[in-house]
Amino acid sequence: MLDPRRPPPFAHADERPADLRAIFGQNLRQLASREASVTKLCARLEINRTQFNRYLSGETFPRPDILHRICTHFGVDARILLEPLEAQDPSPGEVLAGALGAMVLSTNDFTVDSARLPDGLYRFWRNSYNFPDRVIADMCRVYTENGVKLFKGYEPPSPMQSRATLAPAYQSVYHGVFLQHDDGVSLYCSTRGGRMVSIGFFEYSLGGLPDFLGGISFLTRRRIQGMRRLTFAVMERLPRDLGQCIAAARECGLRKTAEVPVKIRDLLATVPASI
């Protein structure tokens, strides 16, 4: 059944190319008006400002690769070429992404200092949320896509799973994104479809060591007796050596404090106690 709110198929078949370009130009002007600066927008999209002005005025369409960057940045799809934004019903995910993106971009920049937070493999050490007397270590990957610094972590098996004959390599995978701040980075991550989000903040060069970042991690859940929602945390950058990374992965999981490497214990202790 056709949705009466949407134009019928091939509704634009008789329209002139200039009319279609005008629709795209109007849509792009609306989207760009949400940005603090068109110049900064062009830099993020890696589009020449003169060429971007031609899109805004309806003189021309962008190449497919440039259209993809525009759509990804604004959380829209290729319908912006043919349909006014007002005629497009955004999905709940698009509404949420747009709201969060507008909020974040109004105060921060996605561009993270890669010299201080390089792409690569890390270990993520923190006090356990569920076992207050233990420390847990996860393997994680920091990588960059389209100028955005992303995070992918692998949660080790729970103690009960670890006793199983065929224990899984990890319990779950969680994804996140870093945002740049004046004195460090914040990290927002969640498992796919998860109802809880963890929010962290990390300062560069913990203890004067460039390969370590230290800070806090907060889990968005209700208070449960005997369990934490806020912990100290350390991110340890691993060397680009497969053997050393495999050895580091084997040390991951839930550990008693005495089982944690001395350097990590010392660094966790240096994270300020007052938050």
Buried (B, 14 or more C-beta within 10 A) or exposed (E): EEEEEEBEEEEBEEEEEEEBBBBBBBBBBBBBEEBEEBEEBBEBBEBEEEBBBBBBEBEEBBEEEBBEBBBBBBBBBEBBBBBBBEEBEBEEEBEEBBEEBEEBBEEBEBBBEEEEBBEBBBBBBBBBBBBEEBBBBBBBEBEBEEBBBBBBBBBBBBEEEEEEEEBEEBBEEBBBBBBBBEEBBBBBBBBEEEEEBBBBBBBBEBEEBEBBBBBBBBBEEEEEEEEBBEBBBBBBBBEEEEEEBEEBBEBBBBBEEEEBBEEBBEBBEBBEEEE
